[in-house]
Amino acid sequence: MKRSTTSALTLLLLTALAGCGTGGGTGGTRPAPPQLGDIPTITGVAQVVRPIDAYLPTAAQSRTVERAAYLTSARCLRRLGITEPPGPDPARAEPADGDVRSRLYGYFAPDRVATTGYDAVVATGTGQPASPATVQVLTGRDATGTPVADFQGRAVPRGGCLQEGLDAVGGAVFLTSDPSALPGGGPQEPLTDPRVVAADRQWSNCMKDRGFAYATPADAYMDPRWRSGRTQGAAAPADHTPAELATAAADDACKRSTDFMGIAVAVQAAYDRQYIAAHPQELTAFAQGVSRHVADAQRLVAQDAAG
């Protein structure tokens, strides 16, 4: 999926989705793999387009919803006498849509790998440590995890100001363009589809010829050597070692020479179509919810801008 810059608030909100998995089957006998359409030749991020995208919020819509949730949470904090913001303002985060990353694709950013490698910095903090009082009111729980009902004589909303911000935009699913947020967990991620397995093998053999031993693109992307720590929001760039840059460049070259991305996107599109055909009513309702909550978010942002 395409990556978009997220704030500390969004990271907290999306915790609610962390246990939901990434879609897939429900057990039992696995059906035959769906038939493929045309296999495209993919050389750029803009070509990674899936049928399921039509039902998901766009990156711009997700940023609007994130901003509305942030503003609502901040307003809630102020109502309770706290002036500290609920983390960095997402409006100040620079959108970063120039790559795709997933367990299927690994990392794909052909225009950037030469200088940023896998761009896999791990954020080690918010860059703006919240006071214990802010954390308590934001989450609605004290340091022991016990729910709190009031703060200095003022009622704390159930779930804290974080939940109030979330409720204002319809829930965490509208903060992300991740298909796993769709009804039933979304389309299956076809990691074990025989066509993907064969594409992984071709890519892996190409990498071996270049001196790198990885079974799948995800293995290369998730190599812990590339994950340096940095305080979230810090201006200093991450250090990209020669080994990271060389590996990422080989990864990209092998994706191109084997058309790994074309095959993977074609297979994923087939599972998307299968899922869409099986969930027409649920997807229609979800898409209507996206439109409704994006409109709500736009009104909230406009109201804040007006004063």
C-alpha positions as CSV (number, residue, x, y, z in Angstrom):
1,M,0.0,0.0,0.0
2,K,1.1,3.6,-0.4
3,R,2.7,5.1,2.6
4,S,1.6,8.4,4.1
5,T,3.2,10.3,6.9
6,T,1.3,9.7,10.2
7,S,1.4,11.6,13.4
8,A,1.8,10.3,16.9
9,L,-1.9,10.6,17.3
10,T,-2.6,8.4,14.4
11,L,-0.2,5.8,15.6
12,L,-2.1,5.7,18.8
13,L,-5.5,5.6,17.1
14,L,-4.4,2.8,14.8
15,T,-3.4,0.6,17.7
16,A,-7.1,-0.3,17.7
17,L,-6.5,-2.0,14.4
18,A,-3.3,-3.8,15.3
19,G,-4.9,-7.1,16.3
20,C,-7.2,-7.3,13.3
21,G,-4.7,-9.1,11.0
22,T,-4.3,-8.4,7.3
23,G,-7.2,-10.2,5.8
24,G,-7.3,-13.6,4.3
25,G,-9.2,-16.8,4.5
26,T,-11.3,-18.1,7.3
27,G,-9.8,-21.6,7.5
28,G,-10.9,-24.8,6.0
29,T,-10.2,-25.9,2.4
30,R,-8.4,-23.2,0.4
31,P,-10.2,-22.5,-2.9
32,A,-8.3,-22.5,-6.2
33,P,-6.3,-19.4,-6.9
34,P,-8.3,-16.8,-8.9
35,Q,-7.5,-16.4,-12.6
36,L,-5.3,-13.5,-13.5
37,G,-6.0,-10.7,-16.0
38,D,-3.2,-9.1,-17.9
39,I,0.2,-8.9,-16.2
40,P,1.4,-5.3,-16.5
41,T,5.0,-4.1,-16.7
42,I,5.4,-1.9,-13.6
43,T,8.3,0.5,-13.3
44,G,6.9,3.2,-11.1
45,V,4.9,3.6,-7.9
46,A,2.0,5.4,-9.7
47,Q,1.4,2.1,-11.6
48,V,0.6,0.2,-8.5
49,V,-3.2,0.4,-8.7
50,R,-5.6,-2.1,-7.3
51,P,-9.4,-2.7,-7.8
52,I,-9.9,-2.4,-4.1
53,D,-8.6,1.2,-4.1
54,A,-12.0,2.4,-5.3
55,Y,-13.4,1.6,-1.9
56,L,-10.7,3.0,0.3
57,P,-10.0,6.6,1.4
58,T,-7.3,8.3,-0.7
59,A,-4.1,9.4,1.0
60,A,-5.4,13.0,0.9
61,Q,-8.7,12.0,2.5
62,S,-6.9,10.0,5.2
63,R,-4.8,13.1,6.0
64,T,-8.0,15.2,6.3
65,V,-9.6,12.7,8.6
66,E,-6.4,12.5,10.6
67,R,-6.2,16.2,10.9
68,A,-9.9,16.4,12.1
69,A,-9.3,13.7,14.7
70,Y,-6.2,15.6,15.9
71,L,-8.0,18.9,16.2
72,T,-11.0,17.3,18.0
73,S,-8.6,15.6,20.5
74,A,-6.7,18.9,21.1
75,R,-10.0,20.8,21.7
76,C,-11.0,18.1,24.2
77,L,-7.7,18.5,26.0
78,R,-8.2,22.3,26.2
79,R,-11.7,21.8,27.5
80,L,-10.2,19.9,30.4
81,G,-7.6,22.5,31.1
82,I,-4.6,21.0,29.3
83,T,-2.8,23.2,26.7
84,E,-0.3,20.6,25.6
85,P,-1.2,19.2,22.2
86,P,-1.9,15.6,21.5
87,G,1.5,15.0,19.8
88,P,2.9,16.7,16.6
89,D,0.4,18.4,14.4
90,P,-0.2,16.2,11.3
91,A,-0.7,19.3,9.2
92,R,3.0,19.9,9.6
93,A,4.0,16.4,8.4
94,E,5.2,16.3,4.8
95,P,3.2,13.7,2.7
96,A,5.4,10.9,1.5
97,D,3.6,8.9,-1.2
98,G,6.6,8.0,-3.3
99,D,6.8,4.4,-2.2
100,V,4.8,1.2,-1.5
101,R,5.6,-1.3,1.2
102,S,3.9,-4.5,2.2
103,R,4.5,-8.1,3.1
104,L,3.8,-8.9,-0.6
105,Y,5.9,-6.2,-2.3
106,G,8.6,-5.6,0.3
107,Y,9.7,-2.1,-0.6
108,F,9.2,-0.4,-4.0
109,A,10.5,3.1,-4.7
110,P,12.6,3.1,-7.8
111,D,13.0,6.8,-7.9
112,R,14.5,6.9,-4.4
113,V,16.4,3.8,-3.6
114,A,19.7,5.2,-4.8
115,T,19.7,7.8,-2.1
116,T,17.4,6.6,0.6
117,G,17.8,2.8,0.4
118,Y,14.9,1.2,2.3
119,D,14.0,4.4,4.1
120,A,13.2,2.3,7.2
121,V,13.8,4.5,10.1
122,V,12.2,3.4,13.4
123,A,10.7,6.3,15.3
124,T,11.8,6.2,18.9
125,G,9.5,8.8,20.3
126,T,7.2,11.7,19.5
127,G,9.8,14.4,19.7
128,Q,7.5,16.1,22.2
129,P,7.1,14.1,25.3
130,A,3.6,14.3,26.8
131,S,3.2,15.0,30.5
132,P,1.6,12.3,32.7
133,A,-1.5,14.4,33.0
134,T,-1.8,14.8,29.2
135,V,-1.4,11.1,28.7
136,Q,-4.0,10.3,31.3
137,V,-6.6,12.6,29.8
138,L,-5.7,11.7,26.2
139,T,-6.1,7.9,26.8
140,G,-8.7,8.0,29.6
141,R,-6.5,5.8,31.8
142,D,-4.1,6.4,34.6
143,A,-0.5,5.1,34.9
144,T,-1.8,1.7,36.1
145,G,-4.3,1.4,33.2
146,T,-7.3,2.1,35.3
147,P,-10.0,4.1,33.5
148,V,-10.4,7.7,34.8
149,A,-13.7,9.5,34.9
150,D,-12.6,13.0,35.8
151,F,-9.6,15.3,35.8
152,Q,-9.4,18.2,38.2
153,G,-13.2,18.2,38.6
154,R,-14.0,18.0,34.9
155,A,-15.5,14.9,33.3
156,V,-13.1,12.9,31.1
157,P,-14.9,11.3,28.1
158,R,-15.0,7.5,28.0
159,G,-11.7,6.4,26.3
160,G,-10.2,9.9,26.8
161,C,-9.8,12.7,24.3
162,L,-8.1,10.3,21.9
163,Q,-11.4,8.4,21.7
164,E,-13.4,11.6,21.3
165,G,-11.2,12.5,18.3
166,L,-11.6,9.1,16.9
167,D,-15.4,9.1,17.3
168,A,-15.6,12.5,15.6
169,V,-14.3,11.0,12.3
170,G,-16.1,7.6,12.4
171,G,-13.4,5.4,13.7
172,A,-9.8,4.3,13.1
173,V,-10.7,2.6,9.8
174,F,-11.1,6.0,8.2
175,L,-7.6,7.1,9.1
176,T,-5.9,4.5,6.8
177,S,-6.0,3.3,3.2
178,D,-4.9,-0.2,4.4
179,P,-7.3,-2.8,2.8
180,S,-7.2,-4.8,6.1
181,A,-9.5,-2.1,7.5
182,L,-12.3,-3.3,5.1
183,P,-15.1,-5.6,6.2
184,G,-13.9,-9.0,7.1
185,G,-10.3,-7.9,7.0
186,G,-10.3,-7.1,3.3
187,P,-8.9,-9.2,0.4
188,Q,-6.6,-12.1,1.1
189,E,-2.9,-11.1,0.9
190,P,-1.7,-13.8,-1.6
191,L,1.7,-14.6,0.0
192,T,1.3,-18.3,-0.7
193,D,-0.3,-18.1,-4.1
194,P,1.8,-20.3,-6.4
195,R,2.3,-17.4,-8.9
196,V,3.7,-15.2,-6.1
197,V,5.9,-18.0,-4.8
198,A,7.3,-18.5,-8.3
199,A,7.9,-14.7,-8.6
200,D,9.6,-14.7,-5.2
201,R,11.9,-17.5,-6.4
202,Q,12.8,-15.7,-9.6
203,W,13.5,-12.5,-7.7
204,S,15.6,-14.4,-5.1
205,N,17.7,-16.1,-7.8
206,C,18.4,-12.7,-9.3
207,M,19.5,-11.4,-6.0
208,K,21.8,-14.4,-5.5
209,D,23.4,-13.7,-8.8
210,R,24.2,-10.2,-7.4
211,G,25.5,-11.5,-4.1
212,F,22.5,-11.1,-1.8
213,A,20.7,-14.0,-0.1
214,Y,17.0,-13.3,0.6
215,A,14.0,-15.5,-0.1
216,T,11.5,-12.7,-0.7
217,P,11.5,-8.9,-1.2
218,A,9.9,-8.6,2.2
219,D,12.9,-10.3,3.8
220,A,15.2,-7.8,2.2
221,Y,13.1,-4.8,3.3
222,M,12.7,-6.2,6.9
223,D,16.4,-6.8,7.4
224,P,17.0,-5.3,10.9
225,R,20.3,-3.7,9.7
226,W,18.3,-1.0,7.9
227,R,16.2,0.1,10.9
228,S,18.1,2.8,12.7
229,G,16.4,4.7,15.5
230,R,15.5,8.4,15.4
231,T,13.2,10.6,17.4
232,Q,10.0,11.0,15.5
233,G,9.8,14.4,13.9
234,A,13.5,15.1,14.1
235,A,15.0,16.9,11.2
236,A,18.2,14.9,10.9
237,P,18.1,12.3,8.1
238,A,18.8,8.6,8.8
239,D,22.1,7.2,8.0
240,H,22.0,4.9,4.9
241,T,24.9,2.5,4.8
242,P,26.6,1.4,1.6
243,A,25.3,-2.1,2.3
244,E,21.7,-0.8,2.5
245,L,21.9,1.3,-0.6
246,A,23.5,-1.6,-2.5
247,T,20.9,-4.1,-1.4
248,A,18.0,-1.8,-2.2
249,A,19.4,-1.0,-5.6
250,A,19.8,-4.8,-6.4
251,D,16.3,-5.4,-5.0
252,D,14.9,-2.8,-7.4
253,A,16.9,-4.1,-10.4
254,C,15.7,-7.6,-9.8
255,K,12.1,-6.5,-9.4
256,R,12.5,-4.8,-12.8
257,S,14.3,-7.7,-14.6
258,T,11.8,-10.3,-13.4
259,D,8.7,-8.0,-13.5
260,F,8.1,-9.0,-9.9
261,M,5.8,-6.0,-9.3
262,G,3.7,-6.7,-12.4
263,I,3.1,-10.3,-11.3
264,A,2.4,-9.4,-7.7
265,V,0.0,-6.6,-8.6
266,A,-1.8,-8.8,-11.1
267,V,-2.2,-11.6,-8.5
268,Q,-3.3,-9.2,-5.8
269,A,-5.8,-7.6,-8.2
270,A,-7.3,-11.1,-8.9
271,Y,-7.9,-11.5,-5.1
272,D,-9.3,-8.0,-4.9
273,R,-11.9,-8.9,-7.6
274,Q,-12.8,-12.1,-5.8
275,Y,-13.3,-10.2,-2.6
276,I,-15.3,-7.4,-4.2
277,A,-17.6,-9.9,-5.8
278,A,-18.2,-11.7,-2.5
279,H,-18.9,-8.5,-0.5
280,P,-20.9,-6.1,-2.6
281,Q,-23.3,-4.8,0.1
282,E,-20.6,-4.4,2.7
283,L,-18.3,-2.5,0.4
284,T,-21.0,-0.2,-0.8
285,A,-21.8,0.6,2.9
286,F,-18.1,1.1,3.6
287,A,-17.6,3.4,0.7
288,Q,-20.6,5.5,1.8
289,G,-19.1,5.7,5.2
290,V,-15.8,6.9,3.8
291,S,-17.7,9.7,1.9
292,R,-19.7,10.7,5.0
293,H,-16.8,10.8,7.4
294,V,-14.5,12.6,5.0
295,A,-17.2,15.3,4.7
296,D,-17.5,15.4,8.5
297,A,-13.7,15.8,8.8
298,Q,-13.7,18.5,6.2
299,R,-16.3,20.5,8.2
300,L,-14.3,20.0,11.4
301,V,-11.1,21.3,9.8
302,A,-12.9,24.2,8.3
303,Q,-14.6,25.1,11.6
304,D,-11.2,25.1,13.3
305,A,-9.7,27.3,10.6
306,A,-12.6,29.7,11.0
307,G,-11.8,30.3,14.6
